């Protein structure tokens, strides 16, 4: 009788873990949808095998202030200037900022990446390889932010989900080297 109770408790705990795994799995799938749309957009053929967390606070300042409205390139067909304060609420901005503050370094799963994109150990001068962050998804909206850099530049992209696909929305060029 005592063992039946323990076995039941064990089975219930496994079921609880499984539902938690599904949520994580769903987020991972969305992350790879964004990553693959981004690598396709930028025609990237090599990514550093781990995502990274930028040291620079420029991303946070961009989101905290009116920085998103100050300089960006609209990548949609209409090319109109975008007012991010109309697009996102104050709560959305706080969640985006929190997302960048809590970026995790994760190993990229080559099986989930686009074919032809190599996962490399380090970035060197011979390749136009890039490092990327884990995407920051805006909850309850169809937008995601992803930051990438190479040896020669760093930029933030906002992707938008339309008709089930992530498409380029806005680019924020943040720095280039001479």
VENFENGI-V290365 format. One record per backbone hydrogen bond with DSSP energy under -1.0 kcal/mol. CO is the residue of the C=O (numbers start at 1). NH is the residue of the N-H. Records with the same first field share a line. If there is no record, write none. Layout:
CO: NH, NH
//
This chain:
1: 5
2: 6
3: 7
4: 8
5: 9
6: 10
7: 11
8: 12
9: 13
10: 14
11: 15
12: 16
13: 17
14: 18
15: 19
16: 20
17: 21
18: 22
19: 23
20: 24
21: 25
22: 26
23: 27
24: 28
25: 29
26: 30
27: 31
28: 32
29: 33
30: 34
31: 35
32: 36
33: 37
34: 38
35: 39
36: 40
37: 41
38: 42
39: 44
45: 118
46: 130
47: 120
49: 108
57: 61
58: 62
59: 63
60: 64
61: 65
62: 68
66: 69, 70
67: 71
73: 171
83: 86, 87
84: 88
89: 93
90: 94
91: 95
92: 96
93: 97
94: 98
95: 99
96: 100
97: 101
98: 102
106: 51
109: 112
114: 117
118: 47
120: 49
124: 127
130: 48
131: 149
132: 52
136: 145
138: 141
142: 161
143: 138
144: 159
145: 136
146: 157
147: 133
148: 155
149: 131
152: 177
153: 150
154: 174, 175
155: 148
156: 172
157: 146
158: 169, 170
159: 144
160: 167
162: 165
165: 162
167: 160
169: 75
170: 158
171: 73
172: 156
175: 154
//
